[in-house]
């Protein structure tokens, strides 16, 4: 997946997420499995979250997603689990319990996915630091020249006094 962009940002934020039904019940099969897959897909499209890969197993869900930086992972998971619960209960009212309204367990597992190593990041930062240093030295020299020219021009100028 290439970098994506928002108005002032280029980004590549990928996450591996795992979450489970309440009490890790083995209920995600058949029609319910297909509905969960469809609902998650719909909800991700609403938030402009790209599903890279995913799997609905009997007792848990694996998602590999690219989430825009304007959305925190915790707010996305709250949205995904909350809305999917409501949509699942609309389609399958028999799943809803009178005592407990939640379908998903409270927690989830998340890890970031990257395709570069720590050494590559260190090298990039070092190169940027060197480039920044080189630019600041050139900028300092240009500023120095500009200040000298401005001083020379201003020291020779006389300003007429205009009567009120």
C-alpha positions in Angstrom: 0.0 0.0 0.0 1.4 3.4 -1.0 1.3 6.5 1.1 -2.1 8.2 1.2 -2.8 11.9 1.7 -5.2 14.3 3.4 -5.1 18.1 2.8 -1.7 18.7 4.5 -0.5 15.2 5.4 1.1 12.2 3.6 0.5 9.1 5.7 0.8 5.4 6.0 -0.8 4.3 9.3 -1.4 0.5 9.3 -2.6 -1.5 12.3 -3.3 -5.2 13.1 -6.4 -5.5 15.2 -7.9 -8.5 17.0 -11.2 -8.4 18.9 -13.6 -11.0 20.3 -17.3 -11.5 21.1 -18.3 -11.2 24.7 -17.1 -14.3 26.7 -15.3 -15.4 23.6 -18.4 -17.3 22.4 -17.9 -19.3 19.3 -20.8 -17.8 17.4 -19.3 -16.2 14.3 -20.2 -18.7 11.7 -22.8 -19.1 8.9 -25.0 -16.1 8.2 -23.7 -14.2 11.2 -20.2 -14.5 9.9 -21.2 -13.1 6.5 -23.1 -10.3 8.2 -20.2 -9.4 10.5 -17.9 -9.2 7.5 -20.4 -7.0 5.5 -21.0 -4.7 8.5 -17.3 -4.2 9.3 -16.7 -3.4 5.6 -19.5 -0.9 5.5 -18.4 0.9 8.7 -14.8 1.1 7.6 -15.9 2.7 4.3 -17.9 5.3 6.3 -14.7 6.4 8.1 -12.4 6.1 5.1 -10.6 3.2 6.7 -9.0 0.8 4.2 -9.2 -2.9 5.0 -5.9 -4.4 3.8 -6.8 -7.9 5.0 -9.1 -9.5 7.5 -10.5 -12.8 8.8 -13.7 -13.6 10.7 -13.0 -16.7 12.8 -15.5 -18.5 15.1 -14.5 -16.7 18.2 -12.4 -13.6 17.1 -11.8 -11.2 14.3 -8.4 -10.2 12.7 -8.2 -7.0 10.8 -5.3 -5.3 9.0 -6.4 -1.8 8.3 -5.0 1.6 7.3 -6.6 4.3 9.5 -6.2 8.0 8.6 -4.2 10.0 11.3 -7.2 12.2 12.0 -8.8 9.2 13.7 -7.3 7.7 16.8 -7.3 3.9 17.0 -9.3 3.9 20.3 -12.1 6.1 18.8 -12.2 4.0 15.7 -12.5 0.8 17.7 -15.2 2.3 19.9 -17.1 3.3 16.7 -16.6 0.0 15.0 -17.6 -2.2 18.0 -20.5 0.1 19.0 -22.1 0.5 15.6 -21.5 -3.1 14.5 -23.3 -4.3 17.7 -26.3 -2.1 16.9 -26.4 -3.3 13.2 -26.0 -7.0 14.3 -28.9 -6.7 16.8 -31.0 -5.2 14.0 -30.3 -8.2 11.8 -30.3 -10.8 14.5 -32.5 -9.8 17.4 -32.2 -13.3 19.0 -28.6 -12.5 19.9 -29.5 -9.6 22.1 -29.7 -10.3 25.9 -32.0 -8.4 28.2 -29.3 -8.1 30.8 -26.2 -7.4 28.7 -26.5 -5.1 25.6 -22.9 -5.6 24.4 -22.0 -8.1 21.7 -18.2 -7.5 21.8 -15.8 -7.9 24.7 -14.5 -4.6 26.1 -10.9 -4.8 25.0 -9.0 -5.4 21.8 -5.4 -6.1 20.6 -3.7 -3.6 18.3 -0.2 -3.4 16.9 1.3 -1.2 14.3 2.5 -2.6 11.0 5.6 -1.1 9.4 7.7 -2.0 6.4 10.9 -0.2 7.5 13.4 -1.1 10.2 14.7 1.0 13.0 18.0 1.4 11.2 16.3 2.8 8.2 14.5 5.3 10.4 17.8 6.3 12.1 19.5 6.7 8.7 16.6 8.8 7.4 16.7 11.1 10.5 20.5 11.4 10.2 20.2 12.3 6.5 17.5 14.9 7.3 19.6 16.3 10.1 22.6 16.7 7.8 20.4 18.2 5.1 18.9 20.6 7.6 22.3 21.6 8.9 23.6 22.2 5.4 20.5 24.3 4.5 20.8 26.3 7.8 24.5 27.1 7.1 23.6 28.3 3.5 20.6 30.2 4.9 22.9 31.8 7.5 25.4 32.9 4.8 22.6 34.3 2.7 21.1 36.1 5.7 24.5 37.5 6.6 25.0 38.8 3.0 21.5 40.2 3.0 22.0 42.0 6.3 25.3 43.5 5.1 23.6 44.7 1.8 20.7 46.1 3.7 22.9 47.9 6.2 25.0 49.4 3.4 21.9 50.6 1.6 20.3 52.1 4.7 23.4 53.8 5.9 23.6 55.8 2.7 20.0 56.8 2.5 18.7 60.1 3.7 15.0 60.6 4.4 13.3 63.9 3.6 11.4 65.5 6.4 7.9 66.3 5.3 6.2 69.3 7.0 2.8 68.7 8.6 
